[in-house]
């Protein structure tokens, strides 16, 4: 019997460790990633107008970290938002949100936000 108890204890410890490691990234508080400097910013003091529907975009492929997956989703979201408002950015968007999926050790995220800006974009329609 002692051998069975030892095996059971080892297996249960391994499951507990796996559960703690899986919960680790969800418990960490990472600051939001900085937006690239190349993104257009609205003029200071100008009144922002916001689109009535959210723009949705999915990041390209699966990446190893949630931070990278969210950044890829923001990069995919920006051109769609700038088609509505030329000076749209993630910082000025209303109701920004991410929905992420995990596959093994990799993640992919979808971004959703209502773009806001002061200058109309090239295209008035969103291609969701």
Secondary structure, DSSP 8 states (H G I E B T S, - for coil): -HHHHHHHHHHHHHHHHHHHHHHHHHH---------TTS----TT---EE-SS-EEEE-SS-BSSHHHHHHHHHHHHHHHHHHHBTT--GGG-EEEEEEEEEETTEEEEEEEEE-EESSB-S-SS---
